[in-house]
Amino acid sequence: MAYKSLAVALGLIIAASPVVAAQPESMPAEPAPAAGPGAKYCLKVEPRTGSLIERIQCWTREEWTDQGVDVDKEWAEEGVAIIDESGTRSVKS
């Protein structure tokens, strides 16, 4: 009888596995807003080792790309503001 219960339980677990695996991934994050070529995108970056103070770096898209960062992918969680060529700052809401 114990084997029968175990077999039924394992069957249910195996049957439920494809349902969980078939769940759609979350929607892609919203990309960074478009700005001029000289605009700087300010993103939160990890603090240096031993520090708890969060740092914010402001670089152009090209500079972020040179550092291996895709601004559009990181903007949703790490984006802070955009500073355009004239110095106007757009803060992320």
C-alpha positions in Angstrom: 0.0 0.0 0.0 2.9 2.4 0.8 4.4 1.7 -2.6 1.0 2.6 -4.3 0.9 5.9 -2.4 4.5 6.7 -3.3 3.8 5.9 -7.0 0.8 8.2 -7.0 2.7 11.0 -5.3 5.6 10.7 -7.7 3.2 10.6 -10.7 1.6 13.9 -9.5 5.0 15.6 -9.1 6.1 14.5 -12.6 2.8 15.6 -14.1 3.0 19.0 -12.5 6.6 19.7 -13.6 5.9 20.6 -17.2 3.2 23.1 -16.0 5.8 25.0 -13.9 8.4 24.8 -16.7 5.9 26.2 -19.2 5.3 29.4 -17.3 6.1 32.4 -19.5 9.1 34.5 -18.5 8.4 38.0 -17.0 7.9 40.8 -19.4 11.1 42.5 -20.6 12.0 45.6 -18.7 11.3 49.0 -20.1 14.4 50.3 -22.0 16.1 53.6 -21.1 14.5 56.7 -22.5 16.0 58.0 -25.8 18.3 61.0 -25.4 21.0 62.8 -27.5 24.4 61.2 -28.2 26.1 63.4 -25.5 23.5 62.6 -22.8 24.7 60.9 -19.7 22.8 58.1 -18.1 23.1 57.9 -14.4 23.0 54.4 -13.0 23.5 52.9 -9.5 26.7 50.8 -9.3 27.9 48.4 -6.7 29.8 50.0 -3.9 33.5 49.3 -3.5 34.6 46.4 -1.4 34.2 47.3 2.3 31.8 50.2 1.7 28.0 50.2 2.2 27.6 53.6 0.4 25.8 53.2 -2.9 27.5 55.0 -5.8 26.0 56.6 -8.9 27.9 56.9 -12.1 26.9 59.2 -15.0 28.3 58.2 -18.4 27.1 58.4 -22.0 25.7 55.3 -23.7 29.0 54.8 -25.5 31.0 54.9 -22.2 28.6 52.4 -20.6 29.0 50.1 -23.6 32.8 50.4 -23.3 32.4 49.1 -19.7 30.3 46.2 -20.9 26.9 47.6 -19.6 23.7 47.6 -21.7 21.9 50.7 -20.5 18.6 49.5 -21.8 18.8 46.3 -19.8 20.0 47.9 -16.6 17.8 51.0 -16.6 14.7 49.4 -15.1 16.4 48.5 -11.8 19.6 50.7 -11.7 18.6 53.9 -13.6 18.5 57.1 -11.7 18.6 60.1 -14.1 19.5 61.4 -17.5 21.6 64.6 -18.0 21.4 65.9 -21.5 23.9 68.0 -23.4 22.5 71.3 -22.0 22.8 70.1 -18.4 19.1 69.5 -17.9 18.5 66.6 -15.6 15.5 64.2 -16.0 15.0 62.1 -12.9 13.5 58.7 -13.2 10.1 58.5 -11.5 
